[in-house]
C-alpha cells in the first residue's frame, strides 16, 4: 500500500528538435489529489499520455501500480478512470448503450454505482450521446470513468469550456468519489482556482521541466508575504511567469 501509484524516473521525451519533457521525476503515493499545472505547451498532456501508455518512454521509466503501462496496458488501464477535454464518446449510442458497452472493459464495473451516477448527473438513459449538451457529455464521460471505482482517476482538462455549474458538479462528484476511499486523482488543469480547491499536492511544469512540486499547504506557507498566504495563481506567476488560465494545453 505504500508503493507509489505513479512513479516516474528521469523521463525525457522529444518530438524532433523540441524537448517536451526533460528528466521528469515524480512519485504519487496513494490516496490524494495531485494537481498538475502548466501553461500551453508545458508538457502536461504529454506526461499523461506516458502514464496511460499511449507514449513509450524514450529515456527514463514510467511505472503505474508498479507496472509498465506500455508493456502491460490491460493490467494498468483496467485500474484507471480517464476523462479528457475531448471526451470523444460515440454519438450514435444512447446513454444506456454507452454504459453497457463500457462495462465490458472493466471487471470491477459496479452496475448499482453506475445507475447512482446516472441519476446524480440527470442523464436520460434513452438520450443519444450526440444530442447531449457539452456539460451532459462531460457528465457521461465522468460516469464511465468512475463506475468501475478506479484506483487512479486521471483528469486532463476535464472542465475546460464548461459553464461554472457543470464544473462545480464535476468537482463535487470527484471529491465524493475519493473521500475516505483511499483512491488517487491526477488532475491536470489550467484553471488554477479549481486545482486550488481540490488538490492536496501541486506540481508545476514549465517547458517540460518541473519547477515546483510540493503539498499545496506547505507551498502556500513557504510563499507567504507579510502574513498573507498567496493564491496558487500568484505562486504560478512567480515560478512560470504568466497566468495558466490564459492558455489551455492543446
N, C-alpha and C positions, 0 to 999 in steps of 0.2 A: 504493500500500500504506500510505502514511502518512495517508491520509484517514480520519477517524473513521468507525467502523462506524455509530454513532448520534451525531447532532448535533442538539441541541435548543436553541433560542434564544428566550428571553423567552416561553415557553409559559405561557399563562394559560387556565384553564378554570373556568367557574362553572356550577352547577346551581341555577337560581333565584337566591336571595339568598346561597347558600353558595358560597364560593370553594374549589374542590377542588385547584387548582394555581395558584400565584402566581409569575409571572415566572421560570419554571424555566430555567436554563441548564446544559447538561450535554453533555459530549463523551466518548465511549467509543472510544478507539483500539483497534486490532485486537490480538487475542491475549492477553487476560487475563480473569480472572473478576471481575465487578463485583457487589458486594453492595448491594442496595437494601433499607434497613431503615426501619421506622417503625411506630408503634402503630396501633391501629384508627382508620380514617378519615384517615390521614396523607396518602393520595393515591397509594400505590404502584400499585394496580391501575389507577387512572385514568391514570397515566403510561404503564403498559404498554399499555393499550388505544390510546393515541395512537401508540405505537411500532408496533403491529400494524395501524394504520389503521382500527381499529374506532370511533375517535372522531376527528372533524376538529378541528384547532386553531382555537379561536375567535380567538385572537391569538397572535402569535409563529409559529414554524415548527418542524417536525419533519422530519428527513431521516434515512433509513436506507439505507446504501450510496450516499449522495448523492441518493436518490430520495424523492419524497413518497409515503408508504405509502398515502395515500387516493387519490391520482391514479394510482398505478401499483401496485396490490395484487399483481398476478401477479409483477412484477419484484422485489418485496420479499419476499413470503411464500414464494416458491419457494426462497429462500435462508435461511429462518428455520426452526428447530425450536422448537416451543412445547409446554410442559406446565404445566397449572394444577392447583390443588387439586381443581376439579370433575372434570376429566378425563372428560368425557362421551363414552364410547365406545359404539357401537351394540351393545346387549346381545344382539341376535339373531344376530350374526355369530360365527363361530368365529375363533380366533386366526389361522389361515392365511388366512381370508377377509378379516380386517382388514388383514393385510399386503398381500394382492393389491389390495384396494380403495385403500389408502393410496399404494401405489407409483405409481398412475396420476396422482397430483397432482404428482409430483416427477421431473423429467427426470434428476436426478442420483442417483436411488434406487440403492442398492447391495444387490443380492439376497444376495450372499455375506455381507455385513456384517449384514444383517437376520437371516439364519439364525444367525450367530455370536451376536448379541444374544439371539435367542430361546432358544438353548441356554444362554447365560450366565445368563439370567433364569429358566431352568427352566420355560418356558411350553409347555404341551401344545398342539400345532398344532390338535388336534381339539376342544379345550375351548371351550365357549361363553363369550363375554365375561361374560354375566350370571351364570355360575357361578363366576367368579374371585373370590378374596378382594380386599379393598381394596388390599392390597400387591401382589397379582398384576396388578390393573388398572393400578396406578401403573407397574409394570414394562412392561406392554404399551404404555401411553402413552409411556413413555420410549423404547421401541423405535421407535415411529412417529416420534418427534421426532428421533431420532438417525440412522436408517437411510439418510437421503439426505445424510449428512455435512454438516449445515448450517454456513454461515459464522458464523451467530449462533444461539445457543441461549438462549431466553427461558424462565425457570422462575419461575412465580408461585405461591409457597407449595406447591411440588411434594410436600413430605413431611409436610404438616400432617395430623395424625390417624393417621399411620403408626407402627408399632412401631419401636424403635431399630434392629433388624436390617435391616429394609427400608430405613430412612433411610440406614444405612451403605452398603448395596448401591447405592442410587441415587446417593449422592455419589461412591462409588468409580467407578461407570460414567461419571459426568460427567467426573471427573478423568482417567480413562484415555482418554476420547474426545478431550479437548482437549490432552492432553500432547504437546507437540512438533509439533502440527499447525497452530498459528497461528490457532486458532479463538477466538471471543469468546463469553463467557457472561454473561448478565444474570440474577442470582439474587436474587429478592425473597423474603424470609422474615422471620417474627417470631422464628424460632429462632436467636438470635444466636450460640450456640455453633457451629452448623453454618456460618453465614456466616463466622465467625472461622476455621474450619477450612479453608475453600476459597477465600476472596476475596483478591484482590490489592489491591483498591481498594473503599472503602465510602462510600456516600452515605446520609446520614440525612435523612429527611423528617419535618417536624412541621407539621401543619395546612396541608399543601400547599406548604410552603416548604422549601428545602434549608438545613439548619442547619449541616451539616458534610459535606465531601466531600474525601477525601484517600486516598493509598495507606495500607493498613492498618498497615504497619510504621511509617511516619512519624507516623501518627495516635497509635499507642501510645507512641512515643517522646516526642511533644510533651505527652502527659498523664502522663508518668512522675512518680511521687511517692516521695520517699525511696528512690530507686534501683529502685523496682518499677514495671514496666510494667503498667497496668491491663488487665482483660479488655474486650472490646468491649461487653459488657453494662454494665460500670461507666462506660465512656465515654458510652454511650447515656443512662444515667440522668442524667449531668451535663448533657447538652445537650437532652434531651427531657423528663426529669423523671419517668420511670416505666419499668418493665421492659417491653420489647416483647413478651416471652413471655406476658404476662398477657392479651393480646388479639390475635387474628389479624385481618387485613384481610378484610372480607367480600367 
